[in-house]
Amino acid sequence: MPKILRRLEVIEDDAPAIIALADVLSGAAPAGSIGIALKPADKVEDLAPVLQRASLITVEFPGPGDGRGYTQARLLRERYKYTGEIRAVGAGVKRDLLFFMARSGVDAFSLAPGEDFESAQRHLQKYTVAYQPGAPHSSIERQRYFV
């Protein structure tokens, strides 16, 4: 069984069957709680009617230069108030980007091939304070200055 990094813990992947957004919207998804795969070109707005059924949403990061997954995760957390698991998947899920993904609302990571879990854990814990607002994450505090 593959492993993932979830909230600083390396665990066995226990995800439900993950179904492409197009299949979910066409009615091809089974009843009950599901996992939904969100591709970079998918619109988060399309998820709104089925969001309550999703226990997991995977956001694809095809490469380190593609930032659409950051926007999708942030929209899910802030605009749609999604509280389930958002998992980063794809070749762009590298240890040096995990902190930024977490700041966007991602709380689980399926690391790219060749990435080391211990190193990824250390990189995710490297910074504990952020000066700019972001999606809430339990291990990151927001620095505030009052004048």
Secondary structure, DSSP 4 states (H G I P E B T S, - for coil): --EEEETTEEEE-----EEEHHHHHTT-SPSSSEEEEE-TTS-GGGGGGGGGGEEEEEEE--STT--HHHHHHHHHHHTS---SEEEEESTT--GGGHHHHHHHT--EE-PPTT--HHHHHHHHTS--EESS--S--TT-EEP----
